[in-house]
Amino acid sequence: MKNKPDDRSNNAHRIQSNISDTIKNIHLANEMIEVTADEKTKETLIEKNHRREIAVDALKEELKDETINKEVQQKMH
């Protein structure tokens, strides 16, 4: 079985989609935090949102790197 070639043509789009989805999940969790009375659920959602915020920051850096890499590749061709 052959390995698939490394296709990075849609990386920036995929990363941006992941950022958008994660931000949407943060907002949804914040809404749940506002309406739930269960302290354990609130704590869990707050912890998840903290991890999501860290992930969004990392994804933004990855998107920036991907954009720079794409620009360099275009200049080389």
C-alpha positions, 0 to 999 in steps of 0.5 A: 500500500502506497502512502498518500502524498503530503497534501498541504494545499488546504491546511490554512482552511482546515486550521481556520475551520478548527479555530472557528469551531473551537471558538463556537464551542467556547461560546456555547460552553459559556452559555451553559455556564450561565444557566447551569446550577451544577457547580461541578458542571460549571467547573468542568466547562471552565476548565475545558474553555481554558484548554480551548483558549490555549488551543486557539492560540496555538492554532492561530500561530500554526495558521500564521506559520502556514500562511508564511510558508505558503507565501514562501512556496509561491515566491519560489515557483 
